[in-house]
Amino acid sequence: MKAVQVHEFGGPEVLVYEDVPRPVPGPGEVLVRVHAAALNPPDWYRRVGYTNFPEDVRPPAPPLPFIPGSDVSGTVVGTGPGVTAFREGDAVFGLVRFPTIDNAARGYAEYVTSPVEHLALKPETVDHVHAAGVPMAGLTAYQFLFDHVRLGWDKTVLVNGAGGGVGHFLVQLAKTRRAHVIGVASGRHEAFLHKLGVDRFIDYTTTSAGETVRDVDHVFDTVGGPDGHRFLPVLKRGGTLMPVFYGDYHQDRADELGFTFLSGQVRSDGAQMAELARLIDDGRVQVGIDAVYPLADAPAAHERAERGHIQGKIVLRVAED
């Protein structure tokens, strides 16, 4: 089969499109013919050997060579011993084998194996490209909102980086709890985010949320960085702040102010993927797509990702629907 492999750490140019052996499903696994695979930040973190992480939290560099990718949508074409949950011909999608030490999903390929519990039936109302854009970003938003924060009804939620992959799912999933959602992003995302249901949009290039917003119950920061603490003033006492990426949040000051600082690691979950599929088919969640590239153009897709200001997800098309 064709796949994209990394033989040495470096920039997008180290992504090599080449022939590799087709995997074989083991017990409890299925073989999926991949139609589309989405990009996620862990893909380029691994591509550079995690050298962009602070040394005190840097994971060990993954063994070479490896095939990146954990978000896939495709068709079951084979089953391993003991599999009854899916059969050949089923259209499925999911976050495969995440997290693991070597992130062994290998989604940038024509075929991938997956444990059945990491997959769900693909939403019927979207194609494989849109379905592939859901798993990691959608599960991150879902698990942060409902497993970690346990969002109640009618709360006020601020999402920083609301136009991006995780951010645009946070906006929509929070609205399923009737949240008042404040979306912070650059002005180019304003129409997109109003379409998704934000109640108030803040263009961070012209307005500071830290100076203009107050009494927020929950802040979700999908950007991180050295200025993450600028969102402390927006929270009400007893509020929560949950970052998606590393940042400086002045946690001691947050503790003094009575804020709860939460963190979490997204994980594969087929049952939650099925719930996301239901919300998509019900019209309550849309999947934003920034750009689509052929699998062979994975280096160009990574270059686009590194330019930032992404609206929704970047997806690799592996096969036509």
Helices and strands as residue ranges (DSSP letters): E 2-6, G 12-14, E 15-19, E 29-38, H 41-47, G 55-57, E 71-79, E 91-95, E 111-115, G 116-118, E 119-121, H 128-132, H 135-142, I 143-148, E 156-160, H 165-175, E 180-185, G 187-189, H 190-196, E 200-203, H 209-212, E 216-221, G 228-234, E 235-243, H 251-256, E 260-261, H 270-281, E 289-294, G 295-297, H 298-307, E 313-317
